[in-house]
């Protein structure tokens, strides 16, 4: 039983008992007394139902917003066009003396260019892509090396070969 129904029932019973106790006691209730009791009970049920309906508030409904634009269609990419390389005149040249084989901290073997060697060769290390940087074990501890394959994909070439 929900609290609303319980309260309505208690209210109806209380008003009915109050109405009965207020009248004088008679040996047998006549038709008029029974009509009053039924009328009072019906009035209490109607009032309780009205209170219950007033408590039932309609819940707001949510409607999804409509799109104001059409999505851009996705065109298939040609398999060779996604590996674009810049033209020869825009190629950046790396010093060949800095190319060495290294072992990364994870134990992978890579070919790359050491940061200290590139700095000594007056190469602008800050311009290299950070995605190509790898942590490696060197003779002097852990250092930074730029992977040769990654730099090649980014448009860098080795000079002197």
C-alpha positions as CSV (number, residue, x, y, z in Angstrom):
1,X,0.0,0.0,0.0
2,X,1.4,3.4,-1.0
3,X,1.6,6.2,1.5
4,X,-1.0,8.2,-0.4
5,X,-3.6,5.4,-0.2
6,X,-2.8,4.8,3.4
7,X,-3.3,8.5,4.3
8,X,-6.6,8.6,2.3
9,X,-7.9,5.5,4.1
10,X,-7.0,6.8,7.6
11,X,-8.6,10.2,6.8
12,X,-11.8,8.5,5.6
13,X,-11.9,6.3,8.7
14,X,-11.3,9.2,11.0
15,X,-14.0,11.4,9.6
16,X,-16.5,8.5,9.6
17,X,-15.8,7.7,13.2
18,X,-16.0,11.4,14.2
19,X,-19.4,11.6,12.5
20,X,-20.7,8.5,14.2
21,X,-19.5,9.5,17.7
22,X,-21.1,12.9,17.5
23,X,-24.6,11.6,17.1
24,X,-26.7,10.2,19.9
25,X,-26.6,6.5,20.3
26,X,-29.7,4.7,19.2
27,X,-30.7,1.0,19.4
28,X,-30.8,0.5,15.7
29,X,-29.7,2.8,12.9
30,X,-32.5,3.8,10.6
31,X,-32.2,4.4,6.8
32,X,-31.4,8.0,7.4
33,X,-28.3,7.2,9.5
34,X,-27.1,4.7,7.0
35,X,-27.5,7.2,4.2
36,X,-25.5,9.8,6.1
37,X,-22.7,7.3,6.7
38,X,-22.6,6.2,3.1
39,X,-22.7,9.9,1.9
40,X,-19.9,10.8,4.4
41,X,-17.7,7.8,3.3
42,X,-18.3,8.7,-0.4
43,X,-17.4,12.3,0.2
44,X,-14.2,11.3,2.0
45,X,-13.2,8.9,-0.8
46,X,-13.8,11.6,-3.4
47,X,-11.7,14.1,-1.4
48,X,-8.9,11.5,-1.0
49,X,-8.9,10.7,-4.7
50,X,-8.8,14.5,-5.5
51,X,-5.8,14.9,-3.2
52,X,-4.1,11.9,-4.7
53,X,-4.7,13.2,-8.3
54,X,-3.3,16.6,-7.3
55,X,-0.1,14.9,-6.1
56,X,0.4,13.1,-9.4
57,X,2.3,15.8,-11.3
58,X,3.0,15.1,-15.0
59,X,6.6,14.4,-15.6
60,X,8.4,16.5,-18.2
61,X,9.2,14.6,-21.4
62,X,12.6,15.0,-23.1
63,X,12.9,15.3,-26.8
64,X,16.2,15.0,-28.5
65,X,17.3,18.1,-30.5
66,X,17.2,17.7,-34.2
67,X,20.4,18.1,-36.3
68,X,20.8,21.4,-37.9
69,X,23.3,20.1,-40.4
70,X,24.0,17.0,-42.4
71,X,27.1,15.1,-41.4
72,X,30.0,15.3,-43.8
73,X,30.3,12.1,-45.9
74,X,33.5,10.1,-45.4
75,X,35.3,9.5,-48.7
76,X,37.6,6.5,-48.9
77,X,41.3,7.4,-49.0
78,X,43.6,6.1,-51.7
79,X,46.0,3.6,-50.0
80,X,49.1,5.4,-51.3
81,X,48.0,8.9,-50.6
82,X,47.9,8.5,-46.8
83,X,51.8,8.2,-46.7
84,X,52.4,11.6,-48.2
85,X,56.1,12.8,-48.3
86,X,57.1,16.4,-48.8
87,X,58.9,17.3,-52.1
88,X,62.7,17.1,-52.4
89,X,63.2,20.8,-52.0
90,X,61.5,20.8,-48.5
91,X,63.5,17.9,-47.2
92,X,65.4,18.4,-44.0
93,X,68.8,16.7,-43.9
94,X,70.1,14.9,-40.8
95,X,73.9,14.5,-40.2
96,X,75.0,10.9,-41.2
97,X,77.6,10.7,-38.4
98,X,74.7,10.7,-35.8
99,X,73.0,7.7,-37.2
100,X,73.6,4.7,-34.8
101,X,71.9,1.6,-33.5
102,X,70.4,1.8,-30.0
103,X,68.6,-0.4,-27.5
104,X,65.5,1.2,-26.0
105,X,64.6,1.0,-22.3
106,X,62.1,-1.7,-23.2
107,X,64.8,-3.7,-25.0
108,X,63.9,-2.9,-28.6
109,X,66.6,-2.3,-31.1
110,X,66.2,0.8,-33.2
111,X,68.2,2.9,-35.6
112,X,68.2,6.5,-34.7
113,X,69.9,9.8,-34.1
114,X,71.2,10.7,-30.6
115,X,70.1,14.1,-29.2
116,X,73.6,15.0,-28.0
117,X,75.2,14.2,-31.3
118,X,72.6,16.3,-33.2
119,X,73.2,19.2,-30.8
120,X,77.0,18.9,-31.3
121,X,76.4,19.0,-35.1
122,X,74.5,22.3,-34.7
123,X,71.2,20.7,-35.7
124,X,68.0,22.3,-34.3
125,X,66.8,19.5,-32.1
126,X,63.8,21.5,-30.9
127,X,62.3,21.3,-34.4
128,X,62.2,17.5,-34.5
129,X,58.8,15.8,-33.9
130,X,58.3,14.8,-30.3
131,X,56.5,11.6,-31.5
132,X,59.9,10.3,-32.8
133,X,61.7,10.7,-29.5
134,X,62.6,7.4,-27.7
135,X,64.3,6.7,-24.4
136,X,67.3,4.5,-24.7
137,X,70.2,3.1,-22.7
138,X,73.5,4.7,-23.7
139,X,77.0,4.5,-22.3
140,X,76.3,7.6,-20.2
141,X,72.9,6.4,-18.9
142,X,69.4,6.9,-20.2
143,X,69.2,9.4,-23.1
144,X,66.9,10.5,-25.9
145,X,67.2,9.2,-29.5
146,X,65.0,10.1,-32.5
147,X,63.9,7.0,-34.4
148,X,65.1,7.0,-38.1
149,X,62.0,5.5,-39.5
150,X,59.8,8.1,-37.8
151,X,62.0,11.0,-39.0
152,X,61.9,9.6,-42.5
153,X,58.1,9.5,-42.5
154,X,58.2,13.1,-41.3
155,X,60.3,14.3,-44.2
156,X,63.9,14.1,-42.9
157,X,66.7,12.5,-44.9
158,X,70.3,11.5,-44.1
159,X,73.0,13.7,-45.7
160,X,76.2,12.3,-47.1
161,X,74.9,9.0,-48.4
